[in-house]
Amino acid sequence: MTIRIGLIGAGIMGADHARTIVSYGGGAELAAVHDADTARAKAAAKACGGARVVETAEALIADPDIDAVLVSSPDPTHAPLAIACIEAGKPALVEKPIASTLDEGRAVVAAEMKCGRRLIQVGFMRRFDPGYLAMKQALAKGGLGAPLFFHCVHRNAVGPDYLTSEMVIANSAVHEIDIARFLLEEEFAWATVRSPRASRRAPGRQPQFIVLETRSGVVVDIEAFVDAAYGYDVRGEMVCETGAIMLAPNPAVVTREAGHETFAVEPDWRDRFRAAYREQLAGWIDSLRGGAPRGSSAWDGYAASVTAAACLDAWRSENRTAVTLAETPGFYRRPR
Ligand code: ISE
C-alpha cells in the first residue's frame, strides 16, 4: 500500500524533504503540500510531480486521503502541529526541535500518552547516518571499553540572519545533544557553556562551546559555530578506555594531487546528511507499516530540549548547571 504523505512547510528543508520523498519511491508518495506562502507550496509541488496544494495545515492534517504528515514549518509551529496530528490520529515526522518551550514539549508528550500510541517521530536524522550508526555498533561490541569522552564539532558555512546565539545551542547543537543521548544511551546531568568572542563575519552571534556531563560520568564537548565560512563540517570522536572511534570525512574520498592531499567539504547539511535523510524517511515509512520505530520519539525530542534549556541557563549564568529530567516514562520504553 502506498503511503500518501502530506508536507507542511516548503522552505529550504521542506523542499528537500519533498525531493527525498519523490526520489525514494519505496511505496510513499508526496500527495499534498501546504505552506503559509502558497506560491512556495505550488513551486515545491510542481517540482515534485504535481502534488495537491492545500490551503491550511489543519485541512491537510484532516484530509482522509493523507496517511501521514511531514512537518517542516518554522520552529514555533512544530508543537501545535504535532499535537494536531496526534489528536487526528495521524502519524507525523516532525522536524527538530519538537517544541519551542518546555511546556509545549511536555504537552506533546502528554498528548501522545493520552492517545496511547506513538505517532510522532522527531527529525533528528543523524540517528540514521551510516557513520554514527557504525560508531554505535562499535560501542555495542564493547571491545574498546567504556566511553570517556565524546568530542563534537558542528560548523555551518553561513548561519541564517534569524539564528541567534541562543539558537546556536537550541537549533544547531541540539543535534549533538540528541546523537550523544542515542550513542551513550543515558541522560545528561550537568551543563557548562563558554563562548568565544563573535566572529567579525557575524558580530551579533556568538559561537558556543558546550561541555555536558552524563549521569555516569562521560564528558561530551560540542563546538558549535555556524559562521565557519569554508563549508559544513560535522565531526565526532568517541574516546573509550582502550580505543577511539571517529567519524570519517564525508564524502569519503581523498584526492592526492601536486603535492597535496585534499578532501571535499559539503556546503551544507542537506548533502552531508543525504543518506541520513533518506534512511530517516525509509525508517519512518517502515514504522508506519508496523516496523519497530527507530527514530527519535517525542520523549527524545523533549529530553533534547530540556538539555538544551539547561545549556542556555548555563550560558546565561556562566555556572555549571544541573540538567533536570524525569525518568523516561514506561510508555516510551516499550515498542509502539
Ligand atoms: C539546521 O536547522 C539543521 O538542522 C542543520 O542540520 C544544522 O547543521 C544547522 O546548524 C541548523 O540550523
Boltz pocket constraint, residues with backbone or C-beta under 6 A from the ligand:
constraints:
  - pocket:
      binder: B
      contacts: [[A, 96], [A, 156], [A, 171], [A, 172], [A, 173], [A, 175], [A, 226], [A, 269]]
      max_distance: 6.0
